[in-house]
Amino acid sequence: MAARRLVAEFQPQVVVGLGGFPSVGPALAARLAGVPLVLFEPNASPGKANTLLARLAREAYVHFPQTRLSCARVSSGTPLDGRALALPSLTQAEARRLLALETEGPVILVMGGSQGSRAINAWIERSLAELGTQGHDVTFLHLAGNEEQAVALRAAYASAGVSHRVLAYLSGIGVAYRAADLAFVRGGGATLAELSAAGLPACVVPLPSSAGDHQRHNARAFASDGGGWVQEEAELGPEAWKLLLERAADEDWRIRASAILHAGARPEAADVVARRVISLGQGLEPDSPASR
C-alpha cells in the first residue's frame, strides 16, 4: 500500500527494478497502475525478485548471455562507475608509477570486495610463508579491506621478500586495473563487468555463502570463454598458488585472455540502458529489439 501511494504521488512513466526484495513492492504497484516495468540483472543466475517480476516486465537488461528470465532480454552489459575505468591515455607504466609499483614484471591484483576477504587474505599469508613466489618475479597489489588486515599482509609480503603494495582500500580502482596483468577476485557481478571492460584476466574465487550461489554462476560465466578461471575457496592450497603464479608469468596466455574479455565487454552499457528506459518512458519503442 505504501508503494502504491508513492507511485500515485510520483507518477513515473517507467519503473526500473534492480533486484532484491525492496524492488518487489514498487514494481507490483507500478504494474497495477499501468506503468511499464523493466529490470536490471547483473548476475548470471537471477535473484528471486527479478525471477518473480520478469513475468510482468517489458524487458530485462542483462550482462551475461547465460542469464535466463521469462521476459525479453537486452544484452546491455553492466553500467559502470567512471572511477572503475582507467583513462584511455594512461599507460600501464604510468599507472604503476602512480601506485608506487615495480614497473617491470607481472603485477597481480588481489581484492576480495570493498571489505576484503579474510579467507583470501589468510591464504595469501599462508602461501607466502610456506611457498614464497617459487622463483617467479612478480609484484602484488593487494587491497586488504581494512587497515588491520593490511598491516598483517604487509608483514607477510616483507617477510617473504616479495615485491608488494598493500592498501586497505582504493577508490580509483581503474588505475589498479590498468597497472595489473592478472587479478585474483571474488565473483560479484560489478567486479567481473569491470574486469571485462579493463580486459584484465582473473582467477575468480566465488563467495560460498553468496545468495542463491550467484557468485559461482557468475564466475563460471566469466571464465567460460577463456578470460580466466574459477578457483573454489575450499580448494585454495599449494596447487592454486602455483597456477596463479604460472598464469601471471605466461604472457601469451594473458594476451589471449585479455583479448577475449575485451571482445565481450560492454563499455556502452549505461548509455544503452538509459536510452531504452527513456524511450519506454516516452511511450516509444526502443531502437534495437530485445531477444527472448
N, C-alpha and C positions, 0 to 999 in steps of 0.2 A: 504493500500500500504506500509506503514511503517513496519507493521508486516511481510509482505511478504519479504521485504528486510532483516529484521532481521533473519528470518528463513533461507533465502538463504545464509546469511553470517555465521550463527552459525551451520547450517546443523545438527539439532538434529536427533537422532534416535527414540525418542518418546517425546511426549509433554503431560504434566500433567496440566489439568485445575483445578484451585482451587475455581472456582465460582467467582461471581462479574463481573461487566461489563468489567473490563480491560482484562479478560481472553478470551473474545469472539473473538477479532481480531486475536491474535496469534493462537488460536485454529483453526479458519477457515483457516488461512494462512497455518498452518501445514497440514491440510487435503487436501488443494489444491495442496500441494507439495508431497502428498502421505505418510506423516508421521503419524504413529499410534497416536491416541488421547485417553487418559484415563482421568477420572475425579475423584475428591475427594469431597464428600458431607458429612459434619459432622452433618447436621441438619435432623430432621425427615421429614420436608417439604422442598424439594429442592427449591433453588432460581431460578429466571428466566433464568439466564445464563446457569446453568447446565441443566435445563429442555430443553432449546433450543439445547444445544450442545450434549445432550445424544443421539440424532438421528445419530450423526456422530462418537460417541465414541465406542471404543472396549469394554470397561468395566468401571464401576464406583466403587470406594471404599467407603462404607457407614458404619456408626456407628449404626444406628437404623434399626431394621428389618422392621419398618413401612415405610422406605424411598422407594419411587417408582420413577423409571426413565426408559425411553424407551431404555435401553441397559442392557447388562449383569451386574449384581451386585455382588460384593465381600463383604461379611460381615467381613471387616477387623478391624473395630473399628477405633478410632481416635488416631493417633500418638501423644504422649505426651512429653512435655519437662521434662527432668530428674528432674528438680527442683520441679515438681509437685508431685513427688513420694518420700515418706519418705524412708529412709534406712530400709531394712527389719529387721535389728538388733535393730532398735530404738523402745523402748517400749513406751507405752502411758505415763507412769510416767516420763520417761526421756524427752519426747517431751514437756510435761507440764513444767518441770523444766527449759528447755531451753527458754521457753516463759514466765517464771515467773508467771505461773498459779497455782491455787489451785490444789493439787494432788488428792483430794478426791471430790466425787460428779460429776455429769454430766457437761460437757462443751458444750456450744452452740456456734458454729462458725457463725458469721454474716458477709456477704460480698455482695456488690452489683456490682461486677465487678471491673476492675482496677481503675476506677474513682469513685467508690462508688455509692450509690443511695440515693438521698435526700429524696425520698418518704419513703424508708425503714428506713433510719436514723430518720426521723421525727416521724414515727410510733413507733419506739423503744423508743424514748424520751418520747412520749406521754403516752405509756403504762407503762413505769417505774414510771412516775409521778402519774398516775391515779390508777394503779392496783398493782404495785410492782411485786414481784415474787410469790405472793399468797401462801406463806408458803413453796415453793419449794427451796431446797438447790441447786442452780445452779450457774455456772460461765459463763460469756460471754467473748468470744474472738471476738472482733469487729474490722473489717477492714473498716475504715470510708471513705477512698478515698482521703482525703486531711486533712491537719493539722487543718484547720478552723473547719471542722465538727468534727474532733477528740476531740478538746477542749470542744465543746458543749456536746458531748456524755460522756466524762469522768465526767463532772459535773453532768449529768443526772444520771449516774450509782451511783456516790458517794452520791448524794442527796437521792437516793432510798435505799442506804445501800446494794447494790448488788455487789458481787464479780465480778471483770472485769479486762480486759486488752484491751485497745483501742489503735490501731495503725493506722496511716494514710495509710500505705501500708506494705506489707510483700512479699519479693521476693521469699523466700524459702517456698512456700505455702504448700509443702509436710509435713513439720513439724506441721503445723496447722491442716492438715487433720488427722495426727496421734494423735494429742492431743485431738481432739474434739470427741464428741459422736453423735452430730447431727449438721446439717448445715442449714442455712437459706440464700438462694441464689437466684440470677436471673437465667434465663434459657438458657444461652449461651451454645452452643454445647461442647466447650472445657471444660468448668466448669463441666458439667454433666458427661463427659467422665472421668475427673479426680476423681470425687466423686465415680463413679463406680469402678475405679481401686483401690481407697482407701477403698472401702466398707463402705463409710460414708453416712448413710441415710440423707435425706434432705427434707425440705419444699421448694418448688420451686415457686417463685413469678415471673411470666413472665413479661417482659417489654412490656407494652401495645402498644408502638409505634415501636416495632421491625419490620423490613422489612418482608412483607408477613406474619406477625404474627408468625414467625418461632419459637420464644421462647415459645409460648403457645403450639405449636405442640411438641416441644422438652420436655417440662415439662410433658405433658400427656404421652408421650412415656416412659420417665424416670420412672414415677410413676405407669405405667400400671401393672407391675409385683409385686408391693408392696415394692419397695425400697424407697418410700417417698410419698409425697402428693403435690397437686397443690393448691396454695392459690392465688386467684386473688387480684391484688393490690387494686381494688375498694372496696374489701370486708375486707380489713385489719381493724380489730376492736377488741373488747374485747374477742369474741369467738376465733378468730385466735390466740390471745395471750395465752388464756387458753389452746388451743390444743397444741401449741408449747411447753409450759411448761410440759404438761402431757406426751407428747411423749418423751421429754428429760428425764423424770423421769421413763419411762417404759422400764426397761432393757430388758425384754423379747421381746418386740416389736422391740427394736433397734437391738438385736441379730438376729432376723429373717430377718429384712430388710437388715442388713449388709450382711448376707449370700446370699440373693437374688442378691444383687449388685455384690458381688464377683463372683458369678456363671456366670453372664452375662458380666463381664469385659473382655477387650481385651488388656492386657498389652503388647502383642507382635505385636501390630498394625503397628508400624513403620517398623519392620522387614518384615512383610507380604507385605506391600505396596512397600517397596524398592526392595524386591526380584522379585515381579511381574513386576514392571517397568523396572528393569534391564533385565529381561528375554525378555520382549517385545522389548526393545531397541536392543537386540542382535538377534532379529528375531526368538526367540524361544517362544513356548507356555509355560505359567506359569505352575508350578507343579500341583496346585489344580484348578479344574474347577470353573467358575463363575456360578451364578444362575440367572435365569430370574425373 
